[in-house]
Amino acid sequence: MRPWRALQACALIALACCSHAYYLPGTYPQEFTMGQNLQAEVNSVVSSETELPYNYYSLPFCKPAEGVRKSINSVNPGTILMGSRIENSPYNFSMLVEEKTKLACQPEGFYGPLTDRELVDLREKIDQHYRVRLILDNLPITTYDLEENPESIRPGYEIGFSVDGKYYLNNHLMFKILVHKTNGQYSRAREEMAELEAAAVVEGGARRLLGPRELLKDSKAAPAPSSSALAGLLGNSMGPSTGDQMYMVVGFEVMACSIARVSGQKPSDVSCIDTLEGKPPAPQEVHKGAAGTNVVYTYDVYWELTDISWASRWDAYLRMPGGRVHWFSILNSLMVVVVMSSIVAMIMLRTIRRDLARYEGILGEPGGKDDVEESGWKMVSGDVFRSPKNATLLCVQLGSGVQIILSSFITLFFAALGFLSPASRGALLTAMLVMYLLLALAAGFASVWMWGLINRSYDGWSGVAWRCAAYFPGITLGVLSMLNVLLAHTGSSGAIPLLAFFSLIALWFIISIPLCFSGGIVAAKQEIRAYPTRTNQIPRHIPPPHWASHPAVLYLAAGLLPFGTIFVELYFAMTSIWQGYFYYIFGFCFVVGMLTVLITIEVAIVCTYVQLCAEDYLWWWRSFHRGGSMALYMGLYSVGFLVNTLHSLSGVVSIVLYLSYMGLVLWAIYLAMGTVGFFASFLFTYKIFGAVKAD
């Protein structure tokens, strides 16, 4: 086994080395010869004013002559949940072959006749600024000049435009495809890999058909199959010959315009540039009386050689503005961490040690035990570990928080390393879903372990594990079910298909719930840790708090610093999500997330210390709520974002979707950060009262 382990280690080292030479996210490089056919794909049309995606072919657009087919390679749970529906398109190109005024609708040459319903749909979509998202070789189309290094890129082009109450359809597209010259190294590598796989298949088949002796005798007599013979077995699957110059697609640009054309006639050679210079042709108007007319869709194809390499072709799409702002945000967060760390260190090293020294001095004096209660936070030593109310709900929420924060941390870590690029559509959401399902094991363990600690017994742990398995996923699926009915009523492609929806439920029952119970079984076998102090039978009276230590004041103050840490990244993330831009600064997001967790831990310790000094021992639930109070400020920010940035969001359905999705996200953040705050307070309380017991 040692050589095999050494081989594994060498393979991992080689993979790590190659990760610097090859582009990890996205697909394998595709090389094309001159004249080779390429076909664009279409995604769902989207708008930042409605947040309701629709299938491309639900609108009056041309369909491919061979029929509409779904792109199987792009189907995953993430794309289904996001409403992406990628299909083939009628736009076909030949590598480095320029074409002008090519008809998109084949074989008729036009789409029509238009119905009244189609006219209403077009006018609504134009008024709501819906954008068409074409894809070529996994690259999204854009109206920006990729070689000019734009600050940010928004994919797609608008369906049409309106001027003075009149609506015009963008029925002519002028494509510019950027290509990069290669010598066919990727195709040769693929051919060599295919030959090796074919040789392995042939050898494996021979070993199965022949016995050991016959195989040994036959291997000495017969020569090994040649590479040409193996290539013949593979047929044409390896693509074109690599002897010629080859090209890779590194950019996909478009200029959309409206040109009125007559169906049945040869279209005139008019491009979008002519609509900007000189006398523009008449645009294709979409008016109420246009029912029964035909629409001619045409396109031009231009090619341009560029120095942009395949490994950096996504750089322009993933570029985010405000680089200095991100660094300033991180430095600001680091300063907050340093300040809060100093305060916590002062509490731990000076204040608590001084209190302990005073406690020892009182015990050493005659009659000192009667005056021991004058030492502050130690006055609640007999009540600090008293079981809280609604302990079952607390344990369930802690288990859910552990599951959420661990799955988020692991997913964000791999995204920061570049494994979950937007080039792999739906990969981020799919990875998050997989991690969440698998980490149900940690959720079950945390909830049952905490239940045993609070209850001082594991009796009834199965009920806690079941509630933990059903709490967050059950409520989330319930909300998604109602939203799905609403989306299906509008005809949006954002509605999850029934098969996919029931598949999610099946994954919940088959994977998540058993893993949660497995974690509970492991936790129920653990020894229950003893509290450092003994709990009194009669609860102590809690005096009225000072305004500075009032629970409401501590709750509101606890969320300010963590929210200030993520404020900048929150703006960029929400802008990207809700306005259709790419978000790829996961490195900044990961660092800011770690700093937010650190600040939440430090704030939780300080607030719990202040609460205990006020002789208030009800810290269990309050530490959890203080940790999650950051979600309160994020909720207020979300409302402000809706009013100020998404002010053009139209329709009750769109607003309900925004508030529902943000509500689920904020609830998840509340559970996750509340769990962080609780465990920080628990460990702090356990340590300081353990020190009292030791003294």
KEMI-206160 format. One record per residue (C-alpha): residue in three letters; x, y, z. Coordinates in pm, whole numbers, plus 50000, padded with zeros to 5 digits. Layout:
N
ALAXYZ...
END
This chain:
695
MET500005000050000ARG502925023750049PRO503655028449675TRP499965035849618ARG499975061849894ALA503125077049748LEU501465078249407GLN498475095849561ALA500735121449725CYS502545127849396ALA499225132149219LEU498075157749474ILE501355176849445ALA501085176749067LEU497515189149088ALA498575217349317CYS501335227149077CYS499055225848774SER496515247948947HIS498835277248882ALA499155268748513TYR495555261448426TYR492345279948489LEU490455260848757PRO486925275148730GLY484645267748437THR485075242548162TYR488025226947983PRO489495249047707GLN487775244447372GLU489765249647052PHE488215254546709THR489595253246356MET488805279046093GLY485295274045962GLN484235250846243ASN480635255346352LEU479745271646685GLN476255275446826ALA475225300447089GLU472945290847376VAL470195310847543ASN469475315047912SER466355328348081VAL465545364848023VAL465865385348342SER465185420148472SER466345438248785GLU462965455748796THR460925424148854GLU463405396848964LEU461185372348771PRO463095351848511TYR461225338548208ASN462065312147955TYR463605327047640TYR461195308947408SER458145320447603LEU458565352847406PRO458125356247027PHE461705347646931CYS462995324646660LYS463555288146746PRO466365266246611ALA465555246846294GLU466545214146468GLY464185221346759VAL464695234047112ARG466955212547330LYS468035217847688SER471725220147772ILE472245189247987ASN475745199248098SER474465230648273VAL471655214148472ASN472375212048845PRO470455220449164GLY471955255449167THR470785265248817ILE467335250348884LEU466925270349205MET468135302149034GLY465665298048749SER468305293848478ARG467055274548176ILE469875271047921GLU468865258747574ASN470195259447219SER469585290047003PRO469095298046634TYR472375317646624ASN475095297546450PHE478615309046367SER481545296046163MET484965303146311LEU486515334646153VAL483795336345884GLU482165370545874GLU478485371245790LYS476105400045737THR472325401945758LYS471915364845824LEU468365353245891ALA467885338446237CYS464515322046170GLN464985291345953PRO463625280945714GLU460805306545696GLY463065336545751PHE460685353745995TYR458675348546311GLY454935352646298PRO452295361546270LEU452305378946607THR449305374246832ASP447765400047061ARG449095381547364GLU452635381247226LEU452455418447159VAL451365425047516ASP454215403247648LEU456785421247435ARG455605455647543GLU455615445247909LYS459095430247888ILE460455460747706ASP458885483747963GLN460445463048245HIS463905463348079TYR464265425848038ARG467625414047909VAL468465384747680ARG471415363847798LEU473165345047519ILE476105321847588LEU478925311247356ASP481485285747474ASN480345292247833LEU480915329847798PRO477955353047858ILE477195379847605THR477625416347695THR477235450447535TYR480495462747690ASP483825464747508LEU485865437847683GLU489205451047555GLU488645484947720ASN488795469548070PRO485405482248193GLU484985487348565SER482095462548580ILE480125442548325ARG476445434548315PRO475685404348094GLY472995404047829TYR471285429947609GLU467845445247635ILE464925431147439GLY463975465447312PHE463455501747407SER460685527247429VAL460665563447311ASP457755587547361GLY455365559447447LYS456335538547142TYR457955504347180TYR460665490946951LEU462055455646931ASN465785448646897ASN465485424246609HIS468995428646466LEU472155417946649MET475715426446554PHE477985400646720LYS481685406146777ILE483495374846889LEU486995378147032VAL489305348746960HIS492835339647063LYS495285319946850THR496605286846982ASN498735258546849GLY496255231446949GLN497965220847271TYR494715215547456SER493205194647177ARG496345173447160ALA496245168347537ARG492635157847510GLU493415133547227GLU496265118247425MET494015114047726ALA491325098147508GLU493925074147363LEU495045064147711GLU491465058447820ALA490765037947506ALA493895017247566ALA492795011047924VAL489355000147802VAL490864976347542GLU493324961947793GLY490624958148058GLY488354940247809ALA491124916647708ARG491864908248071ARG488204900048130LEU487904877947819LEU491194858847857GLY492604839348147PRO495954848048302ARG497974823248094GLU496254830847765LEU496634868247827LEU500344864447898LYS500854843047586ASP498814866547370SER500624897547497LYS503964882647384ALA502674873647038ALA500454902946944PRO501714938846923ALA500014966447120PRO497304985846935SER498645016846764SER497455051846841SER495875054146495ALA493865022746562LEU492725037046893ALA491795069446722GLY489735049046478LEU487915033046768LEU487115067246906GLY485675079346575ASN485125116546539SER484635123446909MET488125138246941GLY487285167746716PRO489235182146427SER492845176246344THR495335197146540GLY497735202146253ASP496145235446153GLN496045268246340MET493325267746608TYR491425294446797MET489695298547133VAL486735320947211VAL487715346847474GLY485005373247436PHE481375376047324GLU480065411147253VAL476915423747087MET475305455746964ALA471515453046948CYS469335475746738SER465905477846581ILE465515476146202ALA462155471946034ARG462235445545759VAL459625430545532SER459125392945551GLY459535373945225GLN462015399145084LYS465775397745086PRO466895418745384SER468925449545303ASP472545450945419VAL471995474945710SER473835471346041CYS473535486646385ILE476335511146305ASP474175525846029THR471505533346288LEU474025554846477GLU475575572646179GLY473835590145895LYS470185583145829PRO468985554446044PRO466515529645897ALA462995526846029PRO462915507146358GLN460765476546422GLU457865490846620VAL455715469046843HIS452325486146864LYS448905473546959GLY447745471746599ALA450705450146489ALA448865417346548GLY449155394346249THR452455408946127ASN455735390246089VAL459045399346255VAL462325393646071TYR465245385946303THR468735390846152TYR472295391946277ASP475845400546171VAL478965381846280TYR482395397846311TRP485605382846448GLU488595399146610LEU491945384646714THR493025395247061ASP495815389847311ILE493355379747583SER494275344247685TRP491755317147765ALA492825316548132SER491975353548173ARG488895355947954TRP486605358048258ASP488625385948422ALA486605413948263TYR483305397648365LEU484385392048724ARG485995425948781MET484395444849069PRO484635482549127GLY485965498549442GLY489115478249509ARG490435503749758VAL487095504349935HIS487365467050004TRP490835470950153PHE489665500550360SER486795479350490ILE489175451450592LEU491575475650764ASN488665491650946SER487505457351062LEU491015448551176MET491135480051387VAL487815470851547VAL489145435851619VAL492275450051782VAL490275473952000MET487765447452105SER490575422552171SER492205448052401ILE488955452752590VAL488445415252628ALA492065410752738MET491615438252995ILE488495421353127MET490125387353143LEU493535397553274ARG492815427353495THR489185429553602ILE488525392853664ARG491895387353828ARG491255417254052ASP487845403754143LEU489325369654221ALA492055385454434ARG489425405154622TYR487405373354664GLU490405355754818GLY491035385055049ILE487475384855174LEU487615347455241GLY490825352255438GLU489305377955676PRO487275368555987GLY483645366755884GLY484685372155525LYS482355345555390ASP479405366755493ASP480685395755283VAL481635375554974GLU478585387754786GLU480115422354757SER482465410154482GLY480165416454179TRP479585389553916LYS480305361354165MET477045369654341VAL475205348954077SER477475318554101GLY474615297954240ASP472265307053952VAL474455312953650PHE474025277453520ARG470325274553598SER468495258453306PRO466875284253077LYS463245284752969ASN462385267852639ALA465615248052652THR464485225252370LEU464015254352130LEU467375268752229CYS469135235652157VAL467355232151823GLN468335267351717LEU471935261851826GLY472135229951620SER470675247951318GLY473135276351364VAL476085252351376GLN474925236251052ILE474445269650876ILE477705285850978LEU479855255150907SER478325249750562SER478715286750481PHE482325287350601ILE483355256550399THR481565268150083LEU483025303050106PHE486495288650165PHE486395268349844ALA484905297949658ALA487805319749777LEU490215293749636GLY488545297049295PHE486765263649274LEU483265278849262SER483595305048992PRO480505319948822ALA481895302948510SER480445271248662ARG476835282048675GLY474995271348988ALA478135256349144LEU478095279449446LEU474485272049536THR474925235049467ALA478005233249691MET476155251749967LEU473245227349944VAL475535196849953MET477505210250249TYR474315218550436LEU472925183550385LEU476125166550498LEU476625188850801ALA473305178050945LEU475575154351136ALA477125184051320ALA473695199251381GLY472405167751548PHE475515164551761ALA475465200751878SER471765201451963VAL471735168452155TRP475015176152335MET473685209652451TRP470395193452551GLY472245168752773LEU474305196852925ILE471285218353009ASN468945190253111ARG471735170853289SER470415140153111TYR470015127552754ASP466445116352812GLY464305127052516TRP467275133952290SER465535118251988GLY462825145052003VAL465495172152005ALA467275156351707TRP464005153751513ARG463115190151582CYS466605200951478ALA466355181351152ALA462965196451071TYR463285231851210PHE465155252950955PRO464745230450647GLY461025225150715ILE460195261950751THR462395270750451LEU460715244750231GLY457345257450347VAL458185293050244LEU459645281049913SER456475261149847MET454305292049880LEU456705312449665ASN456795284449410VAL453015285449374LEU453225323049330LEU455965320149066ALA454145292548881HIS451055314648865THR453095342048694GLY454605317248446SER458165325448556SER460985300648499GLY462035308148857ALA459405283248972ILE461095250949079PRO459835221448871LEU457835196349072LEU460335168449008ALA463225189749134PHE461175201949430PHE460275166949541SER463915156849485LEU464935183049742ILE462395169249987ALA463705134149920LEU467275145449988TRP466075160350315PHE464455127650426ILE467115104250289ILE470295123250381SER469715152050620ILE467385136250875PRO469355103350914LEU472615122650948CYS471065145051211PHE469955114751411SER473405099251368GLY474985130251517GLY472505128351804ILE473425092151870VAL477105101151890ALA476365130452123ALA474135109352351LYS477105086652419GLN479255115452541GLU479795121952910ILE477895152153044ARG480335178253170ALA479885190453526TYR479235227153595PRO481955245053790THR479385257654045ARG476395242654219THR472965256654131ASN470785268954422GLN467315254954462ILE465675289154498PRO466355313954214ARG468015346254311HIS466185379154275ILE467435400153981PRO467695437254070PRO466555464353826PRO469385470353578HIS471215502653515TRP470425518053177ALA473875508753045SER473345472053130HIS469685470653028PRO468995440252805ALA467585461952526VAL470635484652527LEU473035455352518TYR471005439052239LEU471085469952020ALA474755477252093ALA475905441452027GLY474955441851658LEU476455475451563LEU480115465751542PRO479595433051345PHE477265451051105GLY479825478551054THR482335451750958ILE480245437250675PHE478575469350560VAL480775475150255GLU480805439150133LEU477065436950194TYR476495465449951PHE478535449249672ALA477005414849731MET473415427449724THR474085449049420SER475485419149234ILE472665395749338TRP469695418449278GLN470945438748980GLY472385411148764TYR476145415848803PHE478765389348873TYR480205386549225TYR483615370549253ILE485455387949536PHE485035357749761GLY488485363349908PHE487405396850054CYS484105381550158PHE485845352750337VAL488215375850527VAL485405399450624GLY483315369950736MET486095357250962LEU486575392051109THR482835394551169VAL482885361751362LEU485815373851573ILE484105406851652THR480875388551739ILE482795366251981GLU484455395852151VAL481245416252173ALA479435386052318ILE482055382352591VAL481945419152684CYS478135420552693THR477885388652899TYR480395402153148VAL478425434653181GLN475215414753230LEU476715392553499CYS478145422553680ALA474595436353692GLU473645404553885ASP471565392053591TYR472125354853538LEU469645350253250TRP472405350152990TRP471445318952791TRP468845332952557ARG470145368652571SER473615358952455PHE472035340652161HIS469865370552067ARG472745394952108GLY474885374251875GLY472165374451610SER471295411251655MET473475419351354ALA470645405151140LEU468375432951272TYR470585459851120MET470955439450802GLY467155438050782LEU466925475850814TYR469605478950548SER467665455350321VAL464585477350349GLY466685508050270PHE468235489849975LEU464765481949844VAL463635518049876ASN466765535149742THR468505510949502LEU465635488549392HIS463115516849377SER462195506049025LEU461135471749146SER457595468349013GLY454755445649111VAL453585430749438VAL454995396549343SER458505410749297ILE458435428549633VAL457095397349807LEU459885376649651TYR462555401349761LEU461265403650118SER460775365850143TYR464235356650016MET465915383250227GLY463875371750527LEU465175336250488VAL468755348650451LEU468475371350755TRP466955343350962ALA469825320550868ILE472325347750965TYR470495353151294LEU470745316251380ALA474395313751271MET475695344751448GLY473455338351749THR475135304551782VAL478565321051770GLY477565345952039PHE476065319052261PHE479045295452256ALA481435324352315SER479405334952619PHE479105299052740LEU482845292752727PHE483565326452893THR481095319753175TYR482355284353223LYS485975295953245ILE485535324553489PHE483335304953729GLY485695275553693ALA488425298953816VAL486275308154116LYS485815271254199ALA489555265254170ASP490275293854408
END
